[in-house]
Amino acid sequence: MSTFLAKPGDVKQGWHLVDATDKIVGRLAVEIARILIGKHRPEYTPHIDTGEFVVVVNAEKVKFSGNKMNTKVYQWYTGYPGGRKLRSVKEMLVKRPQQVLKEAIRRMMPKNKLARHQLTKLKIYAGPNHPHQAQQVEPLEIKL
């Protein structure tokens, strides 16, 4: 018996809808990253994109466990001298709520070209509306 390896043209990719209301960011990110990578499917192949599309709505209503809402800080560097920027989670949820969840999911993906391609299949929206009704998006209940 030989090992099954999926071929790029044979994999059918579905669309899933996840409601992030009152979900903890880290636990939600783990499940979404798993679906994007394709590890939930029996035909998972590490070097082939076997993942599916994920649409996340209500990203502004996510929660953090513990005291992270007060202590967690996102930082980046602009490229200029003294260009280190800091922004707290509270500020990020007000200004860019999609970025909080996207960063958590991105950091749980492998660090390679395939994962960067798989991350393009993630669609995050702050409110309850999304423009992907034509794709027959199936609701996905994530138990946390």
OpenMM code with the backbone's topology and positions (N, CA, C; nanometers):
from openmm import Vec3, app, unit

residues = "MET SER THR PHE LEU ALA LYS PRO GLY ASP VAL LYS GLN GLY TRP HIS LEU VAL ASP ALA THR ASP LYS ILE VAL GLY ARG LEU ALA VAL GLU ILE ALA ARG ILE LEU ILE GLY LYS HIS ARG PRO GLU TYR THR PRO HIS ILE ASP THR GLY GLU PHE VAL VAL VAL VAL ASN ALA GLU LYS VAL LYS PHE SER GLY ASN LYS MET ASN THR LYS VAL TYR GLN TRP TYR THR GLY TYR PRO GLY GLY ARG LYS LEU ARG SER VAL LYS GLU MET LEU VAL LYS ARG PRO GLN GLN VAL LEU LYS GLU ALA ILE ARG ARG MET MET PRO LYS ASN LYS LEU ALA ARG HIS GLN LEU THR LYS LEU LYS ILE TYR ALA GLY PRO ASN HIS PRO HIS GLN ALA GLN GLN VAL GLU PRO LEU GLU ILE LYS LEU".split()
positions = [
    Vec3(0.0844, -0.1178, 0.0000),
    Vec3(0.0000, 0.0000, 0.0000),
    Vec3(0.0886, 0.1237, 0.0000),
    Vec3(0.0623, 0.2156, -0.0900),
    Vec3(0.1444, 0.3347, -0.1003),
    Vec3(0.0779, 0.4525, -0.0288),
    Vec3(0.1592, 0.5507, 0.0045),
    Vec3(0.1097, 0.6693, 0.0722),
    Vec3(0.0355, 0.7579, -0.0270),
    Vec3(-0.0802, 0.8084, 0.0133),
    Vec3(-0.1588, 0.8961, -0.0729),
    Vec3(-0.1027, 1.0372, -0.0681),
    Vec3(-0.0804, 1.0969, -0.1844),
    Vec3(-0.0379, 1.2353, -0.1946),
    Vec3(-0.1378, 1.3096, -0.2824),
    Vec3(-0.1932, 1.4152, -0.2303),
    Vec3(-0.2907, 1.4925, -0.3063),
    Vec3(-0.2213, 1.5681, -0.4185),
    Vec3(-0.2916, 1.5855, -0.5294),
    Vec3(-0.2411, 1.6631, -0.6414),
    Vec3(-0.3121, 1.7992, -0.6410),
    Vec3(-0.2459, 1.9052, -0.6857),
    Vec3(-0.3060, 2.0393, -0.6765),
    Vec3(-0.4427, 2.0518, -0.7444),
    Vec3(-0.4653, 1.9867, -0.8540),
    Vec3(-0.5925, 1.9988, -0.9238),
    Vec3(-0.7042, 1.9153, -0.8647),
    Vec3(-0.6719, 1.8177, -0.7817),
    Vec3(-0.7716, 1.7263, -0.7274),
    Vec3(-0.8406, 1.7772, -0.6015),
    Vec3(-0.7856, 1.8792, -0.5384),
    Vec3(-0.8366, 1.9257, -0.4103),
    Vec3(-0.9495, 2.0272, -0.4326),
    Vec3(-1.0672, 1.9969, -0.3806),
    Vec3(-1.1803, 2.0897, -0.3894),
    Vec3(-1.1807, 2.1758, -0.2636),
    Vec3(-1.1779, 2.3070, -0.2831),
    Vec3(-1.1698, 2.3984, -0.1704),
    Vec3(-1.3056, 2.4610, -0.1429),
    Vec3(-1.3555, 2.4425, -0.0221),
    Vec3(-1.4831, 2.4994, 0.0178),
    Vec3(-1.4642, 2.6323, 0.0890),
    Vec3(-1.5751, 2.6937, 0.1255),
    Vec3(-1.5757, 2.8202, 0.1967),
    Vec3(-1.6460, 2.8018, 0.3308),
    Vec3(-1.5867, 2.8546, 0.4375),
    Vec3(-1.6438, 2.8441, 0.5714),
    Vec3(-1.6633, 2.9839, 0.6300),
    Vec3(-1.7703, 3.0006, 0.7055),
    Vec3(-1.8005, 3.1266, 0.7727),
    Vec3(-1.7864, 3.1062, 0.9230),
    Vec3(-1.7056, 3.1906, 0.9872),
    Vec3(-1.6818, 3.1818, 1.1310),
    Vec3(-1.7264, 3.3127, 1.1947),
    Vec3(-1.8087, 3.3021, 1.2975),
    Vec3(-1.8507, 3.4199, 1.3739),
    Vec3(-1.7597, 3.4319, 1.4964),
    Vec3(-1.6856, 3.5432, 1.5058),
    Vec3(-1.5856, 3.5600, 1.6115),
    Vec3(-1.6420, 3.6270, 1.7363),
    Vec3(-1.7720, 3.6426, 1.7459),
    Vec3(-1.8313, 3.7102, 1.8601),
    Vec3(-1.8020, 3.6347, 1.9896),
    Vec3(-1.7425, 3.7031, 2.0871),
    Vec3(-1.7107, 3.6504, 2.2198),
    Vec3(-1.6209, 3.5270, 2.2170),
    Vec3(-1.5378, 3.5120, 2.1152),
    Vec3(-1.4415, 3.4022, 2.1089),
    Vec3(-1.3056, 3.4551, 2.1541),
    Vec3(-1.2252, 3.3692, 2.2152),
    Vec3(-1.0913, 3.4062, 2.2591),
    Vec3(-0.9980, 3.3991, 2.1381),
    Vec3(-0.9190, 3.5032, 2.1184),
    Vec3(-0.8401, 3.5200, 1.9966),
    Vec3(-0.7473, 3.4020, 1.9696),
    Vec3(-0.6700, 3.3610, 2.0670),
    Vec3(-0.5725, 3.2541, 2.0447),
    Vec3(-0.6366, 3.1215, 2.0096),
    Vec3(-0.7420, 3.0864, 2.0781),
    Vec3(-0.8085, 2.9585, 2.0534),
    Vec3(-0.8803, 2.9584, 1.9191),
    Vec3(-0.9348, 3.0726, 1.8814),
    Vec3(-0.9992, 3.0851, 1.7513),
    Vec3(-0.8949, 3.0790, 1.6401),
    Vec3(-0.7804, 3.1432, 1.6609),
    Vec3(-0.6743, 3.1458, 1.5605),
    Vec3(-0.6185, 3.0069, 1.5328),
    Vec3(-0.6095, 2.9236, 1.6349),
    Vec3(-0.5600, 2.7869, 1.6166),
    Vec3(-0.6501, 2.7097, 1.5207),
    Vec3(-0.7798, 2.7179, 1.5425),
    Vec3(-0.8742, 2.6431, 1.4588),
    Vec3(-0.8789, 2.6965, 1.3164),
    Vec3(-0.8725, 2.8276, 1.3003),
    Vec3(-0.8754, 2.8860, 1.1658),
    Vec3(-0.7482, 2.8512, 1.0897),
    Vec3(-0.6327, 2.8573, 1.1558),
    Vec3(-0.5066, 2.8216, 1.0910),
    Vec3(-0.5080, 2.6755, 1.0474),
    Vec3(-0.5673, 2.5902, 1.1271),
    Vec3(-0.5785, 2.4486, 1.0939),
    Vec3(-0.6597, 2.4277, 0.9659),
    Vec3(-0.7676, 2.5037, 0.9506),
    Vec3(-0.8515, 2.4918, 0.8312),
    Vec3(-0.7799, 2.5497, 0.7094),
    Vec3(-0.7101, 2.6631, 0.7267),
    Vec3(-0.6368, 2.7236, 0.6150),
    Vec3(-0.5264, 2.6312, 0.5634),
    Vec3(-0.4585, 2.5632, 0.6545),
    Vec3(-0.3513, 2.4720, 0.6159),
    Vec3(-0.4075, 2.3441, 0.5547),
    Vec3(-0.5225, 2.2988, 0.6038),
    Vec3(-0.5845, 2.1782, 0.5507),
    Vec3(-0.5656, 2.0561, 0.6371),
    Vec3(-0.5204, 2.0727, 0.7605),
    Vec3(-0.4954, 1.9581, 0.8473),
    Vec3(-0.6232, 1.8905, 0.8957),
    Vec3(-0.7377, 1.9505, 0.8733),
    Vec3(-0.8641, 1.8904, 0.9139),
    Vec3(-0.9139, 1.7890, 0.8112),
    Vec3(-0.8469, 1.7776, 0.6985),
    Vec3(-0.8913, 1.6889, 0.5907),
    Vec3(-0.8091, 1.5601, 0.5893),
    Vec3(-0.8703, 1.4492, 0.5519),
    Vec3(-0.7944, 1.3243, 0.5466),
    Vec3(-0.6907, 1.3225, 0.4347),
    Vec3(-0.7085, 1.4026, 0.3312),
    Vec3(-0.6126, 1.4040, 0.2200),
    Vec3(-0.5047, 1.5108, 0.2370),
    Vec3(-0.4790, 1.5536, 0.3596),
    Vec3(-0.3771, 1.6551, 0.3869),
    Vec3(-0.2417, 1.6100, 0.3345),
    Vec3(-0.1770, 1.6986, 0.2596),
    Vec3(-0.0427, 1.6761, 0.2082),
    Vec3(0.0381, 1.8017, 0.2395),
    Vec3(0.1533, 1.7874, 0.3075),
    Vec3(0.2258, 1.9047, 0.3558),
    Vec3(0.2697, 2.0039, 0.2475),
    Vec3(0.3040, 1.9558, 0.1282),
    Vec3(0.3577, 2.0460, 0.0266),
    Vec3(0.2532, 2.0923, -0.0752),
    Vec3(0.1262, 2.0563, -0.0554),
    Vec3(0.0171, 2.0963, -0.1441),
    Vec3(-0.0836, 2.1775, -0.0628),
    Vec3(-0.1433, 2.2770, -0.1268),
    Vec3(-0.2440, 2.3591, -0.0600),
    Vec3(-0.3760, 2.2820, -0.0546),
    Vec3(-0.4014, 2.2145, 0.0575),
    Vec3(-0.5259, 2.1390, 0.0752),
    Vec3(-0.6233, 2.2126, 0.1653),
    Vec3(-0.5912, 2.3361, 0.2012),
    Vec3(-0.6766, 2.4141, 0.2902),
    Vec3(-0.7973, 2.4713, 0.2191),
    Vec3(-0.8841, 2.5356, 0.2976),
    Vec3(-1.0073, 2.5925, 0.2448),
    Vec3(-1.0156, 2.7401, 0.2804),
    Vec3(-1.1071, 2.8111, 0.2166),
    Vec3(-1.1267, 2.9528, 0.2425),
    Vec3(-1.2018, 2.9710, 0.3743),
    Vec3(-1.1669, 3.0761, 0.4479),
    Vec3(-1.2335, 3.1063, 0.5738),
    Vec3(-1.2725, 3.2541, 0.5740),
    Vec3(-1.4005, 3.2807, 0.5999),
    Vec3(-1.4516, 3.4167, 0.6128),
    Vec3(-1.4860, 3.4368, 0.7604),
    Vec3(-1.4257, 3.5373, 0.8225),
    Vec3(-1.4490, 3.5656, 0.9643),
    Vec3(-1.5262, 3.6970, 0.9745),
    Vec3(-1.6371, 3.6946, 1.0454),
    Vec3(-1.7168, 3.8160, 1.0677),
    Vec3(-1.7162, 3.8504, 1.2169),
    Vec3(-1.7495, 3.9740, 1.2468),
    Vec3(-1.7529, 4.0261, 1.3840),
    Vec3(-1.6173, 4.0191, 1.4528),
    Vec3(-1.5117, 4.0545, 1.3812),
    Vec3(-1.3763, 4.0508, 1.4382),
    Vec3(-1.3585, 4.1538, 1.5487),
    Vec3(-1.4421, 4.2558, 1.5509),
    Vec3(-1.4295, 4.3586, 1.6545),
    Vec3(-1.4804, 4.3120, 1.7902),
    Vec3(-1.5473, 4.1957, 1.7948),
    Vec3(-1.6059, 4.1473, 1.9197),
    Vec3(-1.5271, 4.0327, 1.9829),
    Vec3(-1.4013, 4.0144, 1.9431),
    Vec3(-1.3194, 3.9080, 2.0005),
    Vec3(-1.2761, 3.9454, 2.1409),
    Vec3(-1.2331, 3.8458, 2.2166),
    Vec3(-1.1871, 3.8669, 2.3542),
    Vec3(-1.0492, 3.8054, 2.3719),
    Vec3(-0.9833, 3.8448, 2.4784),
    Vec3(-0.8540, 3.7882, 2.5155),
    Vec3(-0.8668, 3.7236, 2.6518),
    Vec3(-0.7901, 3.6182, 2.6735),
    Vec3(-0.7915, 3.5529, 2.8040),
    Vec3(-0.6923, 3.6241, 2.8958),
    Vec3(-0.7138, 3.6079, 3.0233),
    Vec3(-0.6230, 3.6658, 3.1215),
    Vec3(-0.6256, 3.8176, 3.1199),
    Vec3(-0.5102, 3.8789, 3.1403),
    Vec3(-0.4985, 4.0245, 3.1471),
    Vec3(-0.4374, 4.0819, 3.0193),
    Vec3(-0.4457, 4.0075, 2.9076),
    Vec3(-0.3816, 4.0513, 2.7834),
    Vec3(-0.4409, 4.1798, 2.7279),
    Vec3(-0.5667, 4.2047, 2.7543),
    Vec3(-0.6306, 4.3267, 2.7033),
    Vec3(-0.5597, 4.4517, 2.7564),
    Vec3(-0.4997, 4.4429, 2.8746),
    Vec3(-0.4303, 4.5578, 2.9329),
    Vec3(-0.2797, 4.5541, 2.9131),
    Vec3(-0.2215, 4.4356, 2.8930),
    Vec3(-0.0761, 4.4253, 2.8893),
    Vec3(-0.0176, 4.3984, 2.7511),
    Vec3(-0.0899, 4.3343, 2.6612),
    Vec3(-0.0353, 4.2978, 2.5301),
    Vec3(-0.0157, 4.4215, 2.4434),
    Vec3(0.1003, 4.4273, 2.3759),
    Vec3(0.1347, 4.5411, 2.2915),
    Vec3(0.1846, 4.4883, 2.1572),
    Vec3(0.1342, 4.5451, 2.0487),
    Vec3(0.1849, 4.5140, 1.9154),
    Vec3(0.2906, 4.6176, 1.8812),
    Vec3(0.4023, 4.5723, 1.8222),
    Vec3(0.5077, 4.6659, 1.7858),
    Vec3(0.5588, 4.6354, 1.6458),
    Vec3(0.6038, 4.7387, 1.5763),
    Vec3(0.6630, 4.7241, 1.4449),
    Vec3(0.7637, 4.8361, 1.4259),
    Vec3(0.8462, 4.8215, 1.3253),
    Vec3(0.9526, 4.9179, 1.2994),
    Vec3(0.9296, 4.9778, 1.1615),
    Vec3(0.9326, 5.1098, 1.1510),
    Vec3(0.9012, 5.1776, 1.0255),
    Vec3(1.0169, 5.1776, 0.9263),
    Vec3(1.1396, 5.1579, 0.9744),
    Vec3(1.2553, 5.1629, 0.8870),
    Vec3(1.3356, 5.2906, 0.9039),
    Vec3(1.2831, 5.3857, 0.9782),
    Vec3(1.3526, 5.5111, 1.0051),
    Vec3(1.4161, 5.5057, 1.1443),
    Vec3(1.5215, 5.5850, 1.1671),
    Vec3(1.5808, 5.5900, 1.3004),
    Vec3(1.4773, 5.6333, 1.4037),
    Vec3(1.4691, 5.5605, 1.5115),
    Vec3(1.3703, 5.5892, 1.6152),
    Vec3(1.2284, 5.5580, 1.5698),
    Vec3(1.2141, 5.4705, 1.4723),
    Vec3(1.0834, 5.4438, 1.4133),
    Vec3(1.0106, 5.3240, 1.4715),
    Vec3(1.0391, 5.2887, 1.5936),
    Vec3(0.9662, 5.1788, 1.6583),
    Vec3(0.8291, 5.2290, 1.7009),
    Vec3(0.7257, 5.1576, 1.6575),
    Vec3(0.5889, 5.1974, 1.6897),
    Vec3(0.5277, 5.0936, 1.7829),
    Vec3(0.4498, 5.1396, 1.8790),
    Vec3(0.3818, 5.0523, 1.9737),
    Vec3(0.2338, 5.0864, 1.9732),
    Vec3(0.1515, 4.9819, 1.9824),
    Vec3(0.0070, 5.0043, 1.9918),
    Vec3(-0.0519, 4.8939, 2.0793),
    Vec3(-0.1322, 4.9312, 2.1763),
    Vec3(-0.1916, 4.8335, 2.2669),
    Vec3(-0.3076, 4.7615, 2.1987),
    Vec3(-0.3522, 4.6529, 2.2590),
    Vec3(-0.4619, 4.5742, 2.2040),
    Vec3(-0.5898, 4.6565, 2.2000),
    Vec3(-0.6133, 4.7355, 2.3020),
    Vec3(-0.7339, 4.8188, 2.3044),
    Vec3(-0.7368, 4.9150, 2.1860),
    Vec3(-0.6213, 4.9778, 2.1574),
    Vec3(-0.6140, 5.0689, 2.0436),
    Vec3(-0.6329, 4.9949, 1.9120),
    Vec3(-0.5729, 4.8771, 1.9000),
    Vec3(-0.5843, 4.7994, 1.7764),
    Vec3(-0.7285, 4.7568, 1.7520),
    Vec3(-0.8001, 4.7181, 1.8568),
    Vec3(-0.9395, 4.6765, 1.8393),
    Vec3(-1.0282, 4.7935, 1.7970),
    Vec3(-0.9874, 4.9152, 1.8319),
    Vec3(-1.0648, 5.0325, 1.7898),
    Vec3(-1.0293, 5.0721, 1.6469),
    Vec3(-0.8983, 5.0791, 1.6162),
    Vec3(-0.8541, 5.1287, 1.4857),
    Vec3(-0.8573, 5.0225, 1.3761),
    Vec3(-0.8064, 4.9033, 1.4038),
    Vec3(-0.7965, 4.7977, 1.3027),
    Vec3(-0.8309, 4.6618, 1.3640),
    Vec3(-0.9577, 4.6328, 1.3885),
    Vec3(-0.9939, 4.5083, 1.4555),
    Vec3(-0.9601, 4.3836, 1.3742),
    Vec3(-0.9558, 4.3940, 1.2426),
    Vec3(-0.9220, 4.2774, 1.1607),
    Vec3(-0.7763, 4.2375, 1.1793),
    Vec3(-0.6899, 4.3363, 1.2032),
    Vec3(-0.5468, 4.3096, 1.2129),
    Vec3(-0.5121, 4.2255, 1.3356),
    Vec3(-0.5867, 4.2393, 1.4431),
    Vec3(-0.5601, 4.1620, 1.5647),
    Vec3(-0.5732, 4.0130, 1.5358),
    Vec3(-0.6831, 3.9748, 1.4740),
    Vec3(-0.7066, 3.8337, 1.4438),
    Vec3(-0.6144, 3.7846, 1.3328),
    Vec3(-0.5885, 3.8677, 1.2338),
    Vec3(-0.5016, 3.8275, 1.1229),
    Vec3(-0.3597, 3.7990, 1.1712),
    Vec3(-0.3081, 3.8824, 1.2609),
    Vec3(-0.1741, 3.8609, 1.3141),
    Vec3(-0.1665, 3.7324, 1.3973),
    Vec3(-0.2686, 3.7063, 1.4750),
    Vec3(-0.2695, 3.5841, 1.5559),
    Vec3(-0.2691, 3.4601, 1.4658),
    Vec3(-0.3472, 3.4634, 1.3595),
    Vec3(-0.3535, 3.3497, 1.2674),
    Vec3(-0.2233, 3.3376, 1.1901),
    Vec3(-0.1695, 3.4496, 1.1426),
    Vec3(-0.0453, 3.4464, 1.0646),
    Vec3(0.0696, 3.3866, 1.1460),
    Vec3(0.0749, 3.4188, 1.2736),
    Vec3(0.1839, 3.3694, 1.3572),
    Vec3(0.1697, 3.2218, 1.3907),
    Vec3(0.0519, 3.1636, 1.3671),
    Vec3(0.0322, 3.0208, 1.3918),
    Vec3(0.0499, 2.9370, 1.2659),
    Vec3(0.0737, 3.0016, 1.1532),
    Vec3(0.0966, 2.9307, 1.0282),
    Vec3(0.2457, 2.9001, 1.0151),
    Vec3(0.2827, 2.8012, 0.9323),
    Vec3(0.4245, 2.7780, 0.9063),
    Vec3(0.4876, 2.9006, 0.8403),
    Vec3(0.6178, 2.9135, 0.8518),
    Vec3(0.6869, 3.0282, 0.7940),
    Vec3(0.7478, 2.9861, 0.6604),
    Vec3(0.6657, 2.9801, 0.5543),
    Vec3(0.7149, 2.9445, 0.4218),
    Vec3(0.6243, 3.0035, 0.3144),
    Vec3(0.6597, 2.9825, 0.1874),
    Vec3(0.5847, 3.0407, 0.0767),
    Vec3(0.4435, 2.9845, 0.0681),
    Vec3(0.4276, 2.8566, 0.0942),
    Vec3(0.2953, 2.7952, 0.0856),
    Vec3(0.2009, 2.8565, 0.1891),
    Vec3(0.2502, 2.8807, 0.3091),
    Vec3(0.1657, 2.9392, 0.4131),
    Vec3(0.1271, 3.0823, 0.3787),
    Vec3(0.2159, 3.1564, 0.3151),
    Vec3(0.1815, 3.2926, 0.2731),
    Vec3(0.0728, 3.2887, 0.1663),
    Vec3(0.0765, 3.1892, 0.0798),
    Vec3(-0.0306, 3.1723, -0.0193),
    Vec3(-0.1616, 3.1314, 0.0490),
    Vec3(-0.1530, 3.0425, 0.1462),
    Vec3(-0.2725, 2.9970, 0.2168),
    Vec3(-0.3365, 3.1102, 0.2961),
    Vec3(-0.2573, 3.2036, 0.3441),
    Vec3(-0.3099, 3.3155, 0.4219),
    Vec3(-0.3934, 3.4096, 0.3357),
    Vec3(-0.3750, 3.4064, 0.2036),
    Vec3(-0.4572, 3.4902, 0.1164),
    Vec3(-0.6006, 3.4384, 0.1092),
    Vec3(-0.6256, 3.3173, 0.1562),
    Vec3(-0.7609, 3.2610, 0.1564),
    Vec3(-0.8383, 3.2984, 0.2824),
    Vec3(-0.7797, 3.3833, 0.3649),
    Vec3(-0.8451, 3.4302, 0.4867),
    Vec3(-0.9072, 3.5666, 0.4617),
    Vec3(-1.0368, 3.5789, 0.4873),
    Vec3(-1.1084, 3.7050, 0.4692),
    Vec3(-1.1684, 3.7440, 0.6045),
    Vec3(-1.1286, 3.8603, 0.6579),
    Vec3(-1.1737, 3.9025, 0.7904),
    Vec3(-1.2490, 4.0345, 0.7778),
    Vec3(-1.3650, 4.0415, 0.8438),
    Vec3(-1.4475, 4.1619, 0.8416),
    Vec3(-1.4849, 4.1997, 0.9845),
    Vec3(-1.4800, 4.3304, 1.0142),
    Vec3(-1.5062, 4.3788, 1.1495),
    Vec3(-1.6523, 4.3611, 1.1878),
    Vec3(-1.7431, 4.3815, 1.0962),
    Vec3(-1.8863, 4.3731, 1.1254),
    Vec3(-1.9465, 4.2405, 1.0813),
    Vec3(-2.0797, 4.2309, 1.0845),
    Vec3(-2.1461, 4.1051, 1.0508),
    Vec3(-2.1668, 4.0821, 0.9008),
    Vec3(-2.1384, 4.1814, 0.8161),
    Vec3(-2.1623, 4.1673, 0.6724),
    Vec3(-2.0348, 4.1304, 0.5987),
    Vec3(-2.0497, 4.0519, 0.4898),
    Vec3(-1.9370, 4.0158, 0.4048),
    Vec3(-1.9860, 4.0023, 0.2604),
    Vec3(-1.8978, 4.0242, 0.1614),
    Vec3(-1.9388, 4.0195, 0.0210),
    Vec3(-1.9224, 3.8829, -0.0455),
    Vec3(-1.9224, 3.7734, 0.0296),
    Vec3(-1.8930, 3.6419, -0.0279),
    Vec3(-2.0145, 3.5487, -0.0312),
    Vec3(-2.1352, 3.6037, -0.0456),
    Vec3(-2.2540, 3.5186, -0.0500),
    Vec3(-2.2552, 3.4302, -0.1745),
    Vec3(-2.1950, 3.4753, -0.2841),
    Vec3(-2.1963, 3.3999, -0.4093),
    Vec3(-2.1163, 3.2698, -0.3999),
    Vec3(-2.0278, 3.2584, -0.3021),
    Vec3(-1.9448, 3.1381, -0.2884),
    Vec3(-2.0117, 3.0285, -0.2065),
    Vec3(-2.1370, 3.0441, -0.1711),
    Vec3(-2.2091, 2.9472, -0.0867),
    Vec3(-2.1297, 2.9144, 0.0404),
    Vec3(-2.1046, 3.0173, 0.1165),
    Vec3(-2.0270, 3.0032, 0.2398),
    Vec3(-2.1074, 2.9238, 0.3423),
    Vec3(-2.0462, 2.8167, 0.3950),
    Vec3(-2.1135, 2.7319, 0.4947),
    Vec3(-2.0732, 2.7776, 0.6342),
    Vec3(-2.1698, 2.7959, 0.7250),
    Vec3(-2.1328, 2.8340, 0.8620),
    Vec3(-2.0551, 2.7224, 0.9311),
    Vec3(-1.9509, 2.7612, 1.0020),
    Vec3(-1.8667, 2.6649, 1.0725),
    Vec3(-1.8704, 2.6997, 1.2206),
    Vec3(-1.9173, 2.6088, 1.3016),
    Vec3(-1.9249, 2.6314, 1.4456),
    Vec3(-1.7952, 2.5827, 1.5095),
    Vec3(-1.7230, 2.6744, 1.5697),
    Vec3(-1.5989, 2.6397, 1.6395),
    Vec3(-1.6294, 2.6389, 1.7874),
    Vec3(-1.6189, 2.5242, 1.8488),
    Vec3(-1.6466, 2.5090, 1.9919),
    Vec3(-1.5194, 2.5418, 2.0688),
    Vec3(-1.5292, 2.6394, 2.1561),
    Vec3(-1.4113, 2.6778, 2.2360),
    Vec3(-1.4423, 2.6685, 2.3837),
] * unit.nanometer
topology = app.Topology()
chain = topology.addChain("A")
for resn in residues:
    res = topology.addResidue(resn, chain)
    for name in ("N", "CA", "C"):
        topology.addAtom(name, app.Element.getBySymbol(name[0]), res)
